[in-house]
C-alpha cells in the first residue's frame, strides 16, 4: 500500500469546511483491488510487511518526541462497536517504548465526573510533554452517546437540548483542542469507519468462537439498533469539529490491516512533520563526554 502522505491526506482527511457525508468514505477501501482477491494467508503476509515498516518508523519518531521533551501527541479514537479500536492500539503501538506512551479507555462517567464540566475528566488524562497519549473513546462521547441518549446528559443548567446546545459543545471542543495545539500537543483524531455488515460479521464471530465470547456485549447489540442515529451523530461530530489545527481522519475499518497500516503511517508522518530532533550536546559537554570515554578505556 505505497501511497504518498499527500494521497493519504486527500483520501482520508476531513476538510475543515463544508458538508461531510460518511457515505463518501469507503469503509471497504483496500488500496488496490487485488488485495481483496488474496487468500487470507497471503493477505496476512503482505499486511505484516506494511505494518512492520510503519511500526519501525513510528518507534523512531516516538523516540525523538520523547527525547526532545517539548511536544506531546494526543491520539483520539472514535468508532462504532467492533470497529477495531483495541486491536489498532495493540498493533500500531507494539513497537513504541512503553515509557513514552499512556492509554486511557473512558467508560461511563462517575458521579464525581458528572458533577464537573464534560471536559474535566479528559483534561486530567492529557499526555505530558514527550509522550503519546491515546484516548480509546474520548470527550467526543459527549456529542455522540448523549446525543443518541439525551437522558444520559445528567444535571445541566437550562432545558435547551436543541441545535444551539450541540453547537456550543462543538465550540467548546474546538476551543479546547486549539488550546492544546497552541501549547505543543499534536491532536490526531481517527474515526474508524466500519460498515454495518462488517460489524454484524464481527459480532457473530464473537458469538461463534468460545475464546471470543468474553468480548461480546449485549449492550453493543442494543446500541446497534440505533445505527442510523449514531451515523448521523458521527457525521455531525466530524463536520463540526474537523479544524485546521485538529482535523479528523476517516479511516476504512472493514479490513483490519488497512486500518492499522493507515493509522500507524499517519501518526508517524504527523510527528515527523513537527521537525523534532534529538537534543544537541554543547561543546563543553562534548569535551566532558570525550574525557569520560578516555577514563573508561583506561580502566583495567
C-alpha positions as CSV (number, residue, x, y, z in Angstrom):
1,X,0.0,0.0,0.0
2,X,2.5,2.5,-1.2
3,X,0.5,5.7,-1.0
4,X,2.2,9.0,-0.5
5,X,1.2,11.1,2.5
6,X,-0.4,13.8,0.4
7,X,-2.6,11.0,-1.2
8,X,-3.5,9.6,2.2
9,X,-4.4,13.2,3.3
10,X,-6.6,13.7,0.2
11,X,-8.4,10.4,0.6
12,X,-9.0,10.3,4.4
13,X,-8.5,13.7,6.0
14,X,-11.8,15.6,6.5
15,X,-11.7,19.2,5.2
16,X,-12.4,21.9,7.8
17,X,-15.2,23.5,5.8
18,X,-18.3,22.1,4.0
19,X,-20.8,19.3,4.3
20,X,-19.5,15.9,5.4
21,X,-21.1,12.7,4.3
22,X,-19.7,9.5,5.8
23,X,-21.2,7.7,2.8
24,X,-18.5,9.4,0.7
25,X,-15.8,7.5,2.6
26,X,-15.5,3.8,1.6
27,X,-15.2,1.6,4.7
28,X,-14.2,-1.3,2.4
29,X,-11.2,0.5,0.8
30,X,-8.1,-1.6,0.5
31,X,-5.7,0.4,-1.6
32,X,-5.5,-2.0,-4.6
33,X,-8.4,-4.2,-5.6
34,X,-6.2,-7.2,-6.0
35,X,-5.6,-7.1,-2.2
36,X,-9.2,-8.2,-1.7
37,X,-8.5,-11.2,-4.0
38,X,-5.6,-12.5,-2.0
39,X,-6.1,-15.5,0.3
40,X,-6.2,-14.8,4.0
41,X,-2.7,-16.2,4.4
42,X,-1.3,-14.1,1.5
43,X,-3.0,-11.0,2.8
44,X,-1.7,-11.6,6.3
45,X,1.9,-11.7,5.0
46,X,1.5,-8.5,2.9
47,X,-0.2,-6.7,5.7
48,X,2.5,-7.6,8.1
49,X,5.2,-6.2,5.8
50,X,3.3,-2.9,5.5
51,X,2.7,-2.7,9.2
52,X,6.2,-3.7,10.3
53,X,7.7,-0.9,8.3
54,X,5.3,1.7,9.7
55,X,5.8,0.4,13.3
56,X,9.6,0.8,12.9
57,X,9.2,4.3,11.6
58,X,6.8,5.2,14.4
59,X,9.2,3.9,17.0
60,X,11.9,6.2,15.6
61,X,9.6,9.2,15.6
62,X,8.4,8.4,19.1
63,X,12.0,8.3,20.4
64,X,12.7,11.8,19.0
65,X,9.4,13.0,20.6
66,X,10.4,11.6,23.9
67,X,14.0,12.9,23.8
68,X,13.1,16.4,22.7
69,X,10.5,16.7,25.6
70,X,9.0,19.8,24.0
71,X,5.7,18.4,22.5
72,X,3.2,15.7,23.1
73,X,0.8,13.8,20.9
74,X,-2.9,13.1,21.7
75,X,-4.5,10.3,19.6
76,X,-8.3,10.2,19.7
77,X,-10.0,7.0,18.6
78,X,-13.8,7.0,18.0
79,X,-15.9,4.4,16.3
80,X,-18.9,2.2,16.4
81,X,-18.6,-1.0,18.5
82,X,-16.3,-3.7,17.0
83,X,-14.6,-1.3,14.6
84,X,-11.2,-2.4,15.9
85,X,-10.1,0.3,18.3
86,X,-8.4,-2.1,20.8
87,X,-6.7,-4.0,18.0
88,X,-5.5,-0.9,16.4
89,X,-3.9,0.3,19.6
90,X,-2.4,-3.1,20.3
91,X,-0.7,-3.5,16.9
92,X,0.2,0.1,16.0
93,X,1.8,0.8,19.3
94,X,3.6,-2.6,19.6
95,X,7.0,-1.1,18.8
96,X,6.7,2.0,20.9
97,X,8.6,2.4,24.2
98,X,6.0,1.9,26.9
99,X,7.6,4.7,29.0
100,X,6.6,7.2,26.3
101,X,3.0,6.1,25.9
102,X,-0.1,6.2,28.0
103,X,-3.6,4.8,27.2
104,X,-6.9,5.8,28.7
105,X,-10.2,4.0,27.9
106,X,-13.1,6.1,29.1
107,X,-16.2,4.3,30.4
108,X,-19.5,5.6,31.9
109,X,-18.7,8.7,33.9
110,X,-18.8,8.5,37.7
111,X,-21.0,10.7,39.9
112,X,-18.0,12.9,40.7
113,X,-17.2,13.3,37.0
114,X,-20.9,14.2,36.3
115,X,-20.6,17.0,38.8
116,X,-17.9,18.7,36.7
117,X,-18.0,20.1,33.1
118,X,-17.9,17.4,30.4
119,X,-14.2,18.0,29.6
120,X,-12.9,17.7,33.2
121,X,-12.1,14.0,33.3
122,X,-10.3,14.2,30.0
123,X,-8.1,17.2,31.0
124,X,-6.7,15.1,33.8
125,X,-5.6,12.4,31.4
126,X,-3.7,14.6,28.8
127,X,-0.2,13.4,27.8
128,X,2.9,15.0,29.3
129,X,5.5,16.6,27.1
130,X,7.5,13.9,25.3
131,X,4.7,11.3,25.5
132,X,2.0,9.9,23.2
133,X,-1.4,9.7,24.9
134,X,-4.2,7.6,23.5
135,X,-7.9,8.2,24.2
136,X,-9.9,5.0,23.5
137,X,-13.2,6.9,23.2
138,X,-12.9,10.5,24.4
139,X,-14.7,13.7,25.1
140,X,-16.4,13.1,21.7
141,X,-18.7,10.6,23.6
142,X,-20.3,13.7,25.0
143,X,-21.6,14.6,21.5
144,X,-22.3,11.0,20.5
145,X,-23.8,8.7,23.1
146,X,-25.6,11.5,24.9
147,X,-26.9,12.9,21.6
148,X,-28.5,9.5,20.8
149,X,-29.5,9.0,24.5
150,X,-30.1,12.6,25.9
151,X,-31.4,11.0,29.1
152,X,-27.7,10.4,30.0
153,X,-26.9,14.1,30.0
154,X,-27.4,14.4,33.7
155,X,-27.9,17.6,35.7
156,X,-27.2,20.6,33.5
157,X,-28.3,24.2,33.6
158,X,-31.1,25.2,31.3
159,X,-33.5,23.0,29.3
160,X,-32.3,23.6,25.8
161,X,-31.1,20.4,24.1
162,X,-31.5,21.5,20.5
163,X,-29.1,22.6,17.9
164,X,-27.7,25.5,19.9
165,X,-26.8,23.2,22.7
166,X,-24.8,20.8,20.5
167,X,-23.2,23.7,18.6
168,X,-22.0,25.1,21.9
169,X,-20.4,21.7,22.7
170,X,-18.7,21.5,19.4
171,X,-17.4,25.0,20.0
172,X,-16.1,24.0,23.5
173,X,-14.3,21.0,21.9
174,X,-12.7,23.1,19.1
175,X,-11.5,25.7,21.6
176,X,-10.1,23.0,23.9
177,X,-8.2,21.4,21.0
178,X,-6.9,24.8,19.9
179,X,-5.6,25.4,23.4
180,X,-3.8,22.1,23.3
181,X,-2.2,22.6,19.9
182,X,-1.0,26.1,20.9
183,X,0.7,24.6,23.9
184,X,2.6,21.9,21.9
185,X,0.2,19.0,21.7
186,X,-0.4,17.4,18.3
187,X,-4.0,16.2,18.2
188,X,-4.7,13.3,15.9
189,X,-8.3,12.2,15.6
190,X,-9.3,8.9,13.9
191,X,-12.8,7.8,13.2
192,X,-12.7,4.1,12.3
193,X,-15.4,3.8,9.7
194,X,-16.8,0.2,9.8
195,X,-19.9,-0.8,7.9
196,X,-23.0,-2.2,9.5
197,X,-22.4,-5.5,7.6
198,X,-18.9,-5.9,8.9
199,X,-20.0,-5.1,12.5
200,X,-22.5,-7.9,12.2
201,X,-19.9,-10.3,11.0
202,X,-17.6,-9.4,13.9
203,X,-20.4,-9.7,16.4
204,X,-21.2,-13.2,15.1
205,X,-17.6,-14.2,15.3
206,X,-17.5,-13.3,18.9
207,X,-20.6,-15.5,19.5
208,X,-19.3,-18.4,17.4
209,X,-15.8,-18.6,18.9
210,X,-15.7,-19.5,22.6
211,X,-12.4,-17.7,23.1
212,X,-14.0,-14.5,21.9
213,X,-17.3,-14.9,23.8
214,X,-16.0,-12.5,26.5
215,X,-15.8,-9.7,24.0
216,X,-19.5,-9.8,23.2
217,X,-21.6,-7.3,24.9
218,X,-25.4,-7.4,25.0
219,X,-25.2,-3.6,25.3
220,X,-23.4,-3.4,22.0
221,X,-26.3,-5.3,20.4
222,X,-28.8,-2.8,21.9
223,X,-26.8,0.1,20.5
224,X,-26.7,-1.4,17.1
225,X,-30.5,-0.8,16.9
226,X,-29.6,2.9,16.9
227,X,-27.2,2.6,14.0
228,X,-28.7,5.3,11.8
229,X,-28.9,7.7,14.8
230,X,-25.2,7.1,15.6
231,X,-24.2,7.6,12.0
232,X,-25.9,11.0,12.0
233,X,-24.2,11.9,15.3
234,X,-20.8,10.8,13.9
235,X,-21.4,12.9,10.7
236,X,-22.3,15.9,12.8
237,X,-19.2,15.4,15.0
238,X,-16.8,15.2,12.1
239,X,-18.4,18.0,10.2
240,X,-18.4,20.4,13.1
241,X,-15.0,19.6,14.7
242,X,-12.7,18.9,11.8
243,X,-10.5,22.0,12.1
244,X,-7.2,23.3,10.6
245,X,-5.5,22.6,13.9
246,X,-7.1,19.2,14.6
247,X,-8.6,17.6,11.6
248,X,-10.5,14.3,11.6
249,X,-9.2,11.3,9.6
250,X,-12.0,8.9,8.5
251,X,-10.2,5.5,8.3
252,X,-11.6,2.5,6.4
253,X,-12.2,-0.2,9.1
254,X,-13.7,-3.2,7.2
255,X,-10.2,-4.6,6.8
256,X,-8.2,-4.5,10.0
257,X,-4.8,-4.5,8.3
258,X,-5.8,-1.3,6.3
259,X,-6.9,0.4,9.5
260,X,-3.7,-0.4,11.3
261,X,-1.4,0.5,8.5
262,X,-3.0,3.8,7.8
263,X,-3.2,4.9,11.4
264,X,0.5,4.0,12.0
265,X,1.6,5.8,8.9
266,X,-0.5,9.0,9.7
267,X,0.9,9.1,13.2
268,X,4.4,8.7,12.0
269,X,4.2,11.3,9.2
270,X,2.5,13.8,11.5
271,X,5.2,13.5,14.2
272,X,7.9,13.7,11.6
273,X,6.3,16.9,10.2
274,X,6.9,18.6,13.6
275,X,10.6,18.6,12.8
276,X,11.7,17.3,16.2
277,X,15.4,16.4,16.7
278,X,17.4,14.8,19.5
279,X,18.8,17.3,22.0
280,X,22.1,18.9,20.9
281,X,25.1,18.5,23.2
282,X,27.1,21.6,23.9
283,X,30.8,21.9,23.2
284,X,31.6,21.8,26.9
285,X,29.6,18.6,27.3
286,X,31.2,17.1,24.3
287,X,34.6,17.6,26.0
288,X,33.3,16.0,29.1
289,X,32.0,13.1,27.1
290,X,35.3,12.6,25.5
291,X,37.0,12.7,28.9
292,X,34.6,10.1,30.2
293,X,35.3,7.8,27.2
294,X,39.1,8.2,27.9
295,X,38.6,7.3,31.5
296,X,36.5,4.2,30.6
297,X,39.0,3.0,28.0
298,X,41.9,3.4,30.5
299,X,40.3,1.1,33.1
300,X,41.9,-2.2,33.7
